[in-house]
């Protein structure tokens, strides 16, 4: 059951790598901005998250929270983060109201991940290495979020900021799962 997390991460890496190589655009574009090119790209992107994120929730609910003795708040915050992430993939940045909905739901999803990392950083159920890594990831994620908020119209490395944010989160999840 704990290997489900690896499946989710590998599927996301493969799917997102395909996204940025198939629908080229540059480092100044987020994943979502890469996929607004065609109907197929938008459907692929939305389905990628519709498949992987429920599996992630299942992993968190069925194994991670009970096995690691985490508070129920961890599960509820996971629900919020995942729900809004799925919503933002179904409403891509195509201008106007859709961009507002997309960015708002992305923001809610991303901010909901921060207390998840804090819960891991403060839980006595994890090794010192996991907790210190969680604190470092939290600081890194907050810094990336601050850069993104400062450059709301876009950043020349928007894709790298986005990758870094999610990589930090999943690194902590991997360490918390296997150490």
FIMIDREN-438881 format. One record per atom (N, C-alpha, C): residue number from 1; atom name; z, x, y. Coordinates in steps of 0.05 Angstrom, whole numbers, plus 5000, padded with zeros to 4 digits. Layout:
BEGIN
@i=NUM at=CA w=Z u=X v=Y
...
This chain:
BEGIN
@i=1 at=N w=5000 u=5016 v=4976
@i=1 at=CA w=5000 u=5000 v=5000
@i=1 at=C w=5000 u=5017 v=5025
@i=2 at=N w=5015 u=5039 v=5025
@i=2 at=CA w=5017 u=5055 v=5049
@i=2 at=C w=4990 u=5069 v=5056
@i=3 at=N w=4973 u=5071 v=5036
@i=3 at=CA w=4947 u=5084 v=5041
@i=3 at=C w=4927 u=5065 v=5055
@i=4 at=N w=4935 u=5041 v=5059
@i=4 at=CA w=4919 u=5022 v=5075
@i=4 at=C w=4914 u=5032 v=5103
@i=5 at=N w=4934 u=5045 v=5114
@i=5 at=CA w=4931 u=5056 v=5141
@i=5 at=C w=4909 u=5077 v=5142
@i=6 at=N w=4906 u=5093 v=5122
@i=6 at=CA w=4885 u=5113 v=5122
@i=6 at=C w=4858 u=5099 v=5120
@i=7 at=N w=4856 u=5078 v=5104
@i=7 at=CA w=4831 u=5062 v=5103
@i=7 at=C w=4823 u=5052 v=5131
@i=8 at=N w=4843 u=5040 v=5145
@i=8 at=CA w=4838 u=5029 v=5171
@i=8 at=C w=4828 u=5051 v=5190
@i=9 at=N w=4842 u=5073 v=5191
@i=9 at=CA w=4834 u=5095 v=5209
@i=9 at=C w=4807 u=5106 v=5203
@i=10 at=N w=4801 u=5110 v=5177
@i=10 at=CA w=4774 u=5121 v=5170
@i=10 at=C w=4753 u=5100 v=5177
@i=11 at=N w=4757 u=5075 v=5171
@i=11 at=CA w=4738 u=5055 v=5178
@i=11 at=C w=4733 u=5054 v=5208
@i=12 at=N w=4754 u=5056 v=5224
@i=12 at=CA w=4750 u=5056 v=5253
@i=12 at=C w=4736 u=5080 v=5262
@i=13 at=N w=4742 u=5103 v=5252
@i=13 at=CA w=4728 u=5128 v=5260
@i=13 at=C w=4699 u=5126 v=5253
@i=14 at=N w=4692 u=5118 v=5229
@i=14 at=CA w=4664 u=5115 v=5221
@i=14 at=C w=4650 u=5095 v=5239
@i=15 at=N w=4662 u=5071 v=5242
@i=15 at=CA w=4650 u=5050 v=5258
@i=15 at=C w=4646 u=5057 v=5287
@i=16 at=N w=4666 u=5070 v=5299
@i=16 at=CA w=4664 u=5078 v=5327
@i=16 at=C w=4646 u=5101 v=5331
@i=17 at=N w=4645 u=5120 v=5312
@i=17 at=CA w=4625 u=5141 v=5313
@i=17 at=C w=4597 u=5130 v=5312
@i=18 at=N w=4593 u=5111 v=5294
@i=18 at=CA w=4567 u=5098 v=5292
@i=18 at=C w=4560 u=5085 v=5319
@i=19 at=N w=4579 u=5072 v=5331
@i=19 at=CA w=4575 u=5058 v=5356
@i=19 at=C w=4565 u=5076 v=5378
@i=20 at=N w=4578 u=5099 v=5382
@i=20 at=CA w=4570 u=5116 v=5404
@i=20 at=C w=4546 u=5133 v=5398
@i=21 at=N w=4538 u=5136 v=5372
@i=21 at=CA w=4514 u=5151 v=5366
@i=21 at=C w=4490 u=5132 v=5364
@i=22 at=N w=4493 u=5108 v=5356
@i=22 at=CA w=4471 u=5088 v=5354
@i=22 at=C w=4464 u=5078 v=5381
@i=23 at=N w=4484 u=5071 v=5397
@i=23 at=CA w=4480 u=5060 v=5424
@i=23 at=C w=4490 u=5080 v=5444
@i=24 at=N w=4474 u=5100 v=5449
@i=24 at=CA w=4481 u=5123 v=5466
@i=24 at=C w=4486 u=5114 v=5495
@i=25 at=N w=4503 u=5129 v=5508
@i=25 at=CA w=4508 u=5123 v=5536
@i=25 at=C w=4521 u=5145 v=5551
@i=26 at=N w=4539 u=5160 v=5538
@i=26 at=CA w=4552 u=5182 v=5552
@i=26 at=C w=4582 u=5179 v=5552
@i=27 at=N w=4595 u=5201 v=5560
@i=27 at=CA w=4625 u=5201 v=5560
@i=27 at=C w=4637 u=5184 v=5582
@i=28 at=N w=4621 u=5177 v=5601
@i=28 at=CA w=4632 u=5160 v=5623
@i=28 at=C w=4634 u=5131 v=5615
@i=29 at=N w=4624 u=5124 v=5591
@i=29 at=CA w=4624 u=5096 v=5582
@i=29 at=C w=4645 u=5092 v=5560
@i=30 at=N w=4659 u=5070 v=5561
@i=30 at=CA w=4678 u=5063 v=5540
@i=30 at=C w=4662 u=5053 v=5515
@i=31 at=N w=4676 u=5050 v=5493
@i=31 at=CA w=4663 u=5039 v=5470
@i=31 at=C w=4650 u=5012 v=5476
@i=32 at=N w=4664 u=4995 v=5490
@i=32 at=CA w=4653 u=4969 v=5496
@i=32 at=C w=4628 u=4971 v=5514
@i=33 at=N w=4628 u=4990 v=5532
@i=33 at=CA w=4604 u=4993 v=5549
@i=33 at=C w=4580 u=5003 v=5533
@i=34 at=N w=4585 u=5018 v=5511
@i=34 at=CA w=4564 u=5027 v=5494
@i=34 at=C w=4550 u=5003 v=5480
@i=35 at=N w=4566 u=4983 v=5473
@i=35 at=CA w=4555 u=4962 v=5456
@i=35 at=C w=4543 u=4938 v=5471
@i=36 at=N w=4542 u=4938 v=5497
@i=36 at=CA w=4531 u=4915 v=5511
@i=36 at=C w=4500 u=4916 v=5510
@i=37 at=N w=4489 u=4936 v=5498
@i=37 at=CA w=4460 u=4939 v=5497
@i=37 at=C w=4445 u=4917 v=5483
@i=38 at=N w=4455 u=4909 v=5460
@i=38 at=CA w=4440 u=4888 v=5444
@i=38 at=C w=4460 u=4868 v=5432
@i=39 at=N w=4449 u=4846 v=5423
@i=39 at=CA w=4465 u=4826 v=5410
@i=39 at=C w=4477 u=4838 v=5384
@i=40 at=N w=4460 u=4853 v=5369
@i=40 at=CA w=4469 u=4865 v=5344
@i=40 at=C w=4493 u=4884 v=5349
@i=41 at=N w=4491 u=4901 v=5370
@i=41 at=CA w=4512 u=4920 v=5376
@i=41 at=C w=4538 u=4906 v=5382
@i=42 at=N w=4537 u=4884 v=5397
@i=42 at=CA w=4561 u=4869 v=5403
@i=42 at=C w=4573 u=4856 v=5378
@i=43 at=N w=4556 u=4846 v=5361
@i=43 at=CA w=4566 u=4833 v=5336
@i=43 at=C w=4578 u=4855 v=5318
@i=44 at=N w=4565 u=4877 v=5315
@i=44 at=CA w=4576 u=4899 v=5299
@i=44 at=C w=4603 u=4907 v=5308
@i=45 at=N w=4606 u=4912 v=5334
@i=45 at=CA w=4631 u=4921 v=5346
@i=45 at=C w=4653 u=4901 v=5342
@i=46 at=N w=4647 u=4875 v=5346
@i=46 at=CA w=4667 u=4854 v=5343
@i=46 at=C w=4676 u=4852 v=5313
@i=47 at=N w=4656 u=4854 v=5295
@i=47 at=CA w=4662 u=4852 v=5266
@i=47 at=C w=4678 u=4876 v=5257
@i=48 at=N w=4673 u=4900 v=5268
@i=48 at=CA w=4688 u=4924 v=5261
@i=48 at=C w=4718 u=4919 v=5265
@i=49 at=N w=4725 u=4907 v=5288
@i=49 at=CA w=4753 u=4902 v=5293
@i=49 at=C w=4764 u=4878 v=5279
@i=50 at=N w=4746 u=4858 v=5275
@i=50 at=CA w=4755 u=4834 v=5260
@i=50 at=C w=4761 u=4840 v=5231
@i=51 at=N w=4749 u=4862 v=5220
@i=51 at=CA w=4755 u=4870 v=5193
@i=51 at=C w=4779 u=4889 v=5192
@i=52 at=N w=4779 u=4909 v=5209
@i=52 at=CA w=4799 u=4930 v=5207
@i=52 at=C w=4827 u=4922 v=5218
@i=53 at=N w=4827 u=4908 v=5240
@i=53 at=CA w=4853 u=4902 v=5252
@i=53 at=C w=4870 u=4882 v=5236
@i=54 at=N w=4859 u=4861 v=5224
@i=54 at=CA w=4876 u=4845 v=5206
@i=54 at=C w=4887 u=4861 v=5183
@i=55 at=N w=4872 u=4880 v=5173
@i=55 at=CA w=4882 u=4897 v=5151
@i=55 at=C w=4905 u=4914 v=5161
@i=56 at=N w=4902 u=4924 v=5186
@i=56 at=CA w=4924 u=4939 v=5198
@i=56 at=C w=4949 u=4921 v=5201
@i=57 at=N w=4946 u=4897 v=5210
@i=57 at=CA w=4968 u=4878 v=5213
@i=57 at=C w=4981 u=4874 v=5185
@i=58 at=N w=4965 u=4870 v=5165
@i=58 at=CA w=4975 u=4866 v=5138
@i=58 at=C w=4992 u=4890 v=5129
@i=59 at=N w=4982 u=4914 v=5135
@i=59 at=CA w=4996 u=4939 v=5128
@i=59 at=C w=5023 u=4939 v=5143
@i=60 at=N w=5023 u=4933 v=5169
@i=60 at=CA w=5048 u=4934 v=5185
@i=60 at=C w=5068 u=4913 v=5175
@i=61 at=N w=5058 u=4889 v=5170
@i=61 at=CA w=5076 u=4867 v=5162
@i=61 at=C w=5086 u=4869 v=5133
@i=62 at=N w=5068 u=4877 v=5115
@i=62 at=CA w=5075 u=4877 v=5086
@i=62 at=C w=5089 u=4903 v=5077
@i=63 at=N w=5083 u=4925 v=5091
@i=63 at=CA w=5094 u=4950 v=5081
@i=63 at=C w=5110 u=4965 v=5103
@i=64 at=N w=5097 u=4971 v=5126
@i=64 at=CA w=5109 u=4989 v=5145
@i=64 at=C w=5136 u=4979 v=5156
@i=65 at=N w=5136 u=4955 v=5167
@i=65 at=CA w=5161 u=4945 v=5179
@i=65 at=C w=5183 u=4942 v=5158
@i=66 at=N w=5178 u=4930 v=5135
@i=66 at=CA w=5201 u=4928 v=5116
@i=66 at=C w=5209 u=4955 v=5103
@i=67 at=N w=5189 u=4971 v=5097
@i=67 at=CA w=5195 u=4997 v=5084
@i=67 at=C w=5209 u=5016 v=5103
@i=68 at=N w=5202 u=5016 v=5128
@i=68 at=CA w=5214 u=5034 v=5148
@i=68 at=C w=5238 u=5021 v=5163
@i=69 at=N w=5245 u=4997 v=5155
@i=69 at=CA w=5268 u=4982 v=5166
@i=69 at=C w=5266 u=4980 v=5197
@i=70 at=N w=5242 u=4971 v=5206
@i=70 at=CA w=5238 u=4968 v=5235
@i=70 at=C w=5245 u=4940 v=5244
@i=71 at=N w=5251 u=4937 v=5269
@i=71 at=CA w=5257 u=4910 v=5279
@i=71 at=C w=5233 u=4892 v=5279
@i=72 at=N w=5238 u=4866 v=5279
@i=72 at=CA w=5217 u=4847 v=5279
@i=72 at=C w=5200 u=4849 v=5304
@i=73 at=N w=5211 u=4859 v=5325
@i=73 at=CA w=5196 u=4863 v=5350
@i=73 at=C w=5171 u=4880 v=5346
@i=74 at=N w=5174 u=4899 v=5328
@i=74 at=CA w=5151 u=4917 v=5322
@i=74 at=C w=5127 u=4900 v=5312
@i=75 at=N w=5133 u=4881 v=5294
@i=75 at=CA w=5112 u=4864 v=5283
@i=75 at=C w=5100 u=4846 v=5305
@i=76 at=N w=5117 u=4834 v=5322
@i=76 at=CA w=5107 u=4817 v=5343
@i=76 at=C w=5090 u=4831 v=5363
@i=77 at=N w=5099 u=4855 v=5370
@i=77 at=CA w=5083 u=4871 v=5389
@i=77 at=C w=5056 u=4880 v=5376
@i=78 at=N w=5056 u=4885 v=5350
@i=78 at=CA w=5031 u=4890 v=5336
@i=78 at=C w=5013 u=4866 v=5337
@i=79 at=N w=5024 u=4842 v=5333
@i=79 at=CA w=5008 u=4818 v=5335
@i=79 at=C w=4995 u=4816 v=5362
@i=80 at=N w=5010 u=4821 v=5383
@i=80 at=CA w=4999 u=4819 v=5411
@i=80 at=C w=4977 u=4839 v=5415
@i=81 at=N w=4982 u=4864 v=5408
@i=81 at=CA w=4963 u=4886 v=5412
@i=81 at=C w=4937 u=4879 v=5397
@i=82 at=N w=4939 u=4871 v=5372
@i=82 at=CA w=4916 u=4865 v=5356
@i=82 at=C w=4901 u=4841 v=5365
@i=83 at=N w=4915 u=4819 v=5371
@i=83 at=CA w=4902 u=4795 v=5381
@i=83 at=C w=4885 u=4800 v=5406
@i=84 at=N w=4897 u=4814 v=5425
@i=84 at=CA w=4882 u=4820 v=5450
@i=84 at=C w=4860 u=4841 v=5446
@i=85 at=N w=4864 u=4859 v=5427
@i=85 at=CA w=4842 u=4878 v=5421
@i=85 at=C w=4818 u=4863 v=5409
@i=86 at=N w=4824 u=4845 v=5391
@i=86 at=CA w=4802 u=4829 v=5379
@i=86 at=C w=4788 u=4812 v=5400
@i=87 at=N w=4804 u=4800 v=5418
@i=87 at=CA w=4792 u=4784 v=5440
@i=87 at=C w=4774 u=4801 v=5457
@i=88 at=N w=4783 u=4825 v=5464
@i=88 at=CA w=4766 u=4841 v=5482
@i=88 at=C w=4740 u=4850 v=5468
@i=89 at=N w=4740 u=4852 v=5442
@i=89 at=CA w=4715 u=4860 v=5428
@i=89 at=C w=4695 u=4836 v=5427
@i=90 at=N w=4706 u=4812 v=5428
@i=90 at=CA w=4688 u=4788 v=5428
@i=90 at=C w=4679 u=4781 v=5456
@i=91 at=N w=4691 u=4792 v=5477
@i=91 at=CA w=4683 u=4788 v=5504
@i=91 at=C w=4677 u=4815 v=5517
@i=92 at=N w=4653 u=4826 v=5513
@i=92 at=CA w=4647 u=4852 v=5523
@i=92 at=C w=4644 u=4853 v=5553
@i=93 at=N w=4643 u=4877 v=5564
@i=93 at=CA w=4640 u=4881 v=5593
@i=93 at=C w=4611 u=4877 v=5600
@i=94 at=N w=4605 u=4852 v=5608
@i=94 at=CA w=4577 u=4845 v=5615
@i=94 at=C w=4576 u=4836 v=5644
@i=95 at=N w=4597 u=4841 v=5659
@i=95 at=CA w=4597 u=4834 v=5687
@i=95 at=C w=4612 u=4808 v=5692
@i=96 at=N w=4620 u=4804 v=5717
@i=96 at=CA w=4633 u=4780 v=5726
@i=96 at=C w=4658 u=4773 v=5710
@i=97 at=N w=4661 u=4748 v=5704
@i=97 at=CA w=4685 u=4738 v=5690
@i=97 at=C w=4689 u=4751 v=5663
@i=98 at=N w=4668 u=4757 v=5648
@i=98 at=CA w=4670 u=4769 v=5622
@i=98 at=C w=4683 u=4797 v=5624
@i=99 at=N w=4676 u=4812 v=5645
@i=99 at=CA w=4688 u=4838 v=5649
@i=99 at=C w=4718 u=4835 v=5655
@i=100 at=N w=4724 u=4816 v=5672
@i=100 at=CA w=4753 u=4811 v=5678
@i=100 at=C w=4768 u=4804 v=5653
@i=101 at=N w=4758 u=4786 v=5637
@i=101 at=CA w=4771 u=4778 v=5612
@i=101 at=C w=4774 u=4802 v=5594
@i=102 at=N w=4752 u=4818 v=5591
@i=102 at=CA w=4752 u=4841 v=5574
@i=102 at=C w=4774 u=4861 v=5583
@i=103 at=N w=4773 u=4868 v=5608
@i=103 at=CA w=4792 u=4888 v=5618
@i=103 at=C w=4821 u=4879 v=5617
@i=104 at=N w=4825 u=4853 v=5622
@i=104 at=CA w=4852 u=4843 v=5621
@i=104 at=C w=4863 u=4843 v=5592
@i=105 at=N w=4846 u=4834 v=5574
@i=105 at=CA w=4855 u=4834 v=5546
@i=105 at=C w=4858 u=4863 v=5535
@i=106 at=N w=4841 u=4881 v=5543
@i=106 at=CA w=4844 u=4909 v=5535
@i=106 at=C w=4870 u=4920 v=5546
@i=107 at=N w=4876 u=4914 v=5571
@i=107 at=CA w=4901 u=4923 v=5584
@i=107 at=C w=4926 u=4913 v=5569
@i=108 at=N w=4926 u=4887 v=5563
@i=108 at=CA w=4948 u=4876 v=5549
@i=108 at=C w=4952 u=4889 v=5521
@i=109 at=N w=4929 u=4893 v=5507
@i=109 at=CA w=4931 u=4906 v=5481
@i=109 at=C w=4941 u=4934 v=5483
@i=110 at=N w=4931 u=4949 v=5502
@i=110 at=CA w=4939 u=4977 v=5506
@i=110 at=C w=4968 u=4980 v=5514
@i=111 at=N w=4977 u=4963 v=5532
@i=111 at=CA w=5005 u=4964 v=5541
@i=111 at=C w=5024 u=4955 v=5519
@i=112 at=N w=5016 u=4936 v=5502
@i=112 at=CA w=5032 u=4928 v=5480
@i=112 at=C w=5037 u=4950 v=5459
@i=113 at=N w=5019 u=4970 v=5459
@i=113 at=CA w=5023 u=4992 v=5441
@i=113 at=C w=5045 u=5011 v=5450
@i=114 at=N w=5050 u=5012 v=5476
@i=114 at=CA w=5071 u=5031 v=5486
@i=114 at=C w=5098 u=5025 v=5474
@i=115 at=N w=5108 u=5000 v=5474
@i=115 at=CA w=5135 u=4996 v=5462
@i=115 at=C w=5135 u=5001 v=5432
@i=116 at=N w=5112 u=4998 v=5419
@i=116 at=CA w=5111 u=5005 v=5390
@i=116 at=C w=5117 u=5035 v=5387
@i=117 at=N w=5106 u=5051 v=5403
@i=117 at=CA w=5111 u=5080 v=5401
@i=117 at=C w=5141 u=5086 v=5409
@i=118 at=N w=5151 u=5072 v=5428
@i=118 at=CA w=5180 u=5076 v=5435
@i=118 at=C w=5198 u=5068 v=5412
@i=119 at=N w=5191 u=5046 v=5399
@i=119 at=CA w=5207 u=5038 v=5376
@i=119 at=C w=5208 u=5060 v=5355
@i=120 at=N w=5185 u=5072 v=5350
@i=120 at=CA w=5183 u=5094 v=5330
@i=120 at=C w=5199 u=5118 v=5340
@i=121 at=N w=5197 u=5123 v=5366
@i=121 at=CA w=5211 u=5147 v=5378
@i=121 at=C w=5241 u=5144 v=5377
@i=122 at=N w=5251 u=5120 v=5377
@i=122 at=CA w=5280 u=5115 v=5379
@i=122 at=C w=5292 u=5107 v=5352
@i=123 at=N w=5276 u=5104 v=5332
@i=123 at=CA w=5286 u=5095 v=5306
@i=123 at=C w=5299 u=5119 v=5290
@i=124 at=N w=5323 u=5115 v=5282
@i=124 at=CA w=5337 u=5135 v=5266
@i=124 at=C w=5325 u=5137 v=5238
@i=125 at=N w=5307 u=5120 v=5231
@i=125 at=CA w=5295 u=5120 v=5204
@i=125 at=C w=5273 u=5141 v=5201
@i=126 at=N w=5267 u=5155 v=5222
@i=126 at=CA w=5246 u=5175 v=5221
@i=126 at=C w=5257 u=5203 v=5227
@i=127 at=N w=5242 u=5223 v=5217
@i=127 at=CA w=5250 u=5251 v=5221
@i=127 at=C w=5248 u=5258 v=5251
@i=128 at=N w=5261 u=5280 v=5258
@i=128 at=CA w=5260 u=5289 v=5285
@i=128 at=C w=5232 u=5295 v=5294
@i=129 at=N w=5216 u=5306 v=5275
@i=129 at=CA w=5187 u=5312 v=5282
@i=129 at=C w=5173 u=5287 v=5289
@i=130 at=N w=5176 u=5265 v=5274
@i=130 at=CA w=5163 u=5240 v=5280
@i=130 at=C w=5172 u=5229 v=5307
@i=131 at=N w=5198 u=5230 v=5312
@i=131 at=CA w=5208 u=5219 v=5337
@i=131 at=C w=5199 u=5236 v=5361
@i=132 at=N w=5199 u=5262 v=5359
@i=132 at=CA w=5189 u=5279 v=5381
@i=132 at=C w=5159 u=5275 v=5386
@i=133 at=N w=5144 u=5273 v=5364
@i=133 at=CA w=5116 u=5267 v=5367
@i=133 at=C w=5111 u=5240 v=5380
@i=134 at=N w=5127 u=5221 v=5373
@i=134 at=CA w=5125 u=5194 v=5385
@i=134 at=C w=5130 u=5196 v=5415
@i=135 at=N w=5151 u=5211 v=5423
@i=135 at=CA w=5156 u=5214 v=5452
@i=135 at=C w=5133 u=5228 v=5466
@i=136 at=N w=5123 u=5249 v=5453
@i=136 at=CA w=5100 u=5263 v=5465
@i=136 at=C w=5076 u=5245 v=5467
@i=137 at=N w=5071 u=5229 v=5446
@i=137 at=CA w=5048 u=5210 v=5447
@i=137 at=C w=5052 u=5189 v=5468
@i=138 at=N w=5077 u=5180 v=5471
@i=138 at=CA w=5082 u=5160 v=5492
@i=138 at=C w=5076 u=5172 v=5520
@i=139 at=N w=5085 u=5196 v=5525
@i=139 at=CA w=5079 u=5208 v=5551
@i=139 at=C w=5050 u=5212 v=5555
@i=140 at=N w=5036 u=5221 v=5535
@i=140 at=CA w=5007 u=5225 v=5536
@i=140 at=C w=4993 u=5198 v=5541
@i=141 at=N w=5001 u=5177 v=5527
@i=141 at=CA w=4989 u=5151 v=5530
@i=141 at=C w=4993 u=5140 v=5558
@i=142 at=N w=5018 u=5143 v=5569
@i=142 at=CA w=5024 u=5134 v=5596
@i=142 at=C w=5006 u=5149 v=5616
@i=143 at=N w=5003 u=5175 v=5612
@i=143 at=CA w=4987 u=5191 v=5630
@i=143 at=C w=4958 u=5182 v=5629
@i=144 at=N w=4947 u=5177 v=5606
@i=144 at=CA w=4920 u=5167 v=5603
@i=144 at=C w=4916 u=5139 v=5615
@i=145 at=N w=4936 u=5123 v=5612
@i=145 at=CA w=4936 u=5096 v=5624
@i=145 at=C w=4936 u=5098 v=5654
@i=146 at=N w=4952 u=5117 v=5665
@i=146 at=CA w=4953 u=5121 v=5694
@i=146 at=C w=4925 u=5130 v=5705
@i=147 at=N w=4912 u=5148 v=5690
@i=147 at=CA w=4886 u=5157 v=5699
@i=147 at=C w=4866 u=5133 v=5698
@i=148 at=N w=4867 u=5118 v=5677
@i=148 at=CA w=4849 u=5095 v=5674
@i=148 at=C w=4854 u=5074 v=5697
@i=149 at=N w=4879 u=5069 v=5703
@i=149 at=CA w=4885 u=5050 v=5724
@i=149 at=C w=4876 u=5061 v=5752
@i=150 at=N w=4878 u=5087 v=5755
@i=150 at=CA w=4870 u=5099 v=5781
@i=150 at=C w=4840 u=5098 v=5784
@i=151 at=N w=4825 u=5099 v=5762
@i=151 at=CA w=4796 u=5099 v=5763
@i=151 at=C w=4785 u=5074 v=5750
@i=152 at=N w=4793 u=5051 v=5759
@i=152 at=CA w=4786 u=5026 v=5746
@i=152 at=C w=4755 u=5021 v=5746
@i=153 at=N w=4741 u=5031 v=5764
@i=153 at=CA w=4712 u=5028 v=5764
@i=153 at=C w=4698 u=5047 v=5745
@i=154 at=N w=4713 u=5065 v=5733
@i=154 at=CA w=4702 u=5083 v=5714
@i=154 at=C w=4711 u=5112 v=5719
@i=155 at=N w=4711 u=5127 v=5698
@i=155 at=CA w=4719 u=5155 v=5698
@i=155 at=C w=4697 u=5170 v=5683
@i=156 at=N w=4692 u=5194 v=5692
@i=156 at=CA w=4670 u=5209 v=5679
@i=156 at=C w=4675 u=5215 v=5650
@i=157 at=N w=4700 u=5214 v=5642
@i=157 at=CA w=4708 u=5218 v=5614
@i=157 at=C w=4721 u=5194 v=5602
@i=158 at=N w=4713 u=5170 v=5610
@i=158 at=CA w=4725 u=5145 v=5601
@i=158 at=C w=4727 u=5144 v=5570
@i=159 at=N w=4706 u=5152 v=5556
@i=159 at=CA w=4707 u=5150 v=5527
@i=159 at=C w=4728 u=5169 v=5516
@i=160 at=N w=4731 u=5193 v=5527
@i=160 at=CA w=4751 u=5211 v=5517
@i=160 at=C w=4779 u=5201 v=5523
@i=161 at=N w=4783 u=5189 v=5546
@i=161 at=CA w=4809 u=5177 v=5552
@i=161 at=C w=4816 u=5155 v=5531
@i=162 at=N w=4796 u=5138 v=5525
@i=162 at=CA w=4800 u=5117 v=5506
@i=162 at=C w=4806 u=5128 v=5478
@i=163 at=N w=4791 u=5148 v=5470
@i=163 at=CA w=4795 u=5160 v=5444
@i=163 at=C w=4823 u=5173 v=5442
@i=164 at=N w=4830 u=5187 v=5463
@i=164 at=CA w=4856 u=5200 v=5464
@i=164 at=C w=4879 u=5180 v=5462
@i=165 at=N w=4877 u=5158 v=5475
@i=165 at=CA w=4898 u=5138 v=5475
@i=165 at=C w=4903 u=5127 v=5447
@i=166 at=N w=4881 u=5119 v=5434
@i=166 at=CA w=4884 u=5108 v=5407
@i=166 at=C w=4890 u=5129 v=5386
@i=167 at=N w=4880 u=5153 v=5390
@i=167 at=CA w=4886 u=5175 v=5371
@i=167 at=C w=4916 u=5182 v=5372
@i=168 at=N w=4928 u=5182 v=5396
@i=168 at=CA w=4956 u=5188 v=5398
@i=168 at=C w=4973 u=5167 v=5383
@i=169 at=N w=4965 u=5141 v=5387
@i=169 at=CA w=4979 u=5120 v=5373
@i=169 at=C w=4977 u=5123 v=5343
@i=170 at=N w=4953 u=5127 v=5333
@i=170 at=CA w=4949 u=5128 v=5304
@i=170 at=C w=4961 u=5154 v=5292
@i=171 at=N w=4962 u=5175 v=5307
@i=171 at=CA w=4975 u=5200 v=5298
@i=171 at=C w=5005 u=5194 v=5292
@i=172 at=N w=5018 u=5181 v=5311
@i=172 at=CA w=5046 u=5174 v=5307
@i=172 at=C w=5049 u=5155 v=5283
@i=173 at=N w=5031 u=5136 v=5280
@i=173 at=CA w=5033 u=5118 v=5257
@i=173 at=C w=5030 u=5133 v=5230
@i=174 at=N w=5011 u=5152 v=5230
@i=174 at=CA w=5007 u=5168 v=5206
@i=174 at=C w=5032 u=5184 v=5199
@i=175 at=N w=5043 u=5197 v=5219
@i=175 at=CA w=5067 u=5214 v=5214
@i=175 at=C w=5090 u=5196 v=5205
@i=176 at=N w=5093 u=5173 v=5218
@i=176 at=CA w=5115 u=5155 v=5211
@i=176 at=C w=5111 u=5144 v=5183
@i=177 at=N w=5087 u=5141 v=5174
@i=177 at=CA w=5081 u=5130 v=5148
@i=177 at=C w=5086 u=5151 v=5126
@i=178 at=N w=5078 u=5176 v=5131
@i=178 at=CA w=5078 u=5195 v=5109
@i=178 at=C w=5100 u=5217 v=5111
@i=179 at=N w=5114 u=5218 v=5133
@i=179 at=CA w=5136 u=5238 v=5134
@i=179 at=C w=5163 u=5225 v=5131
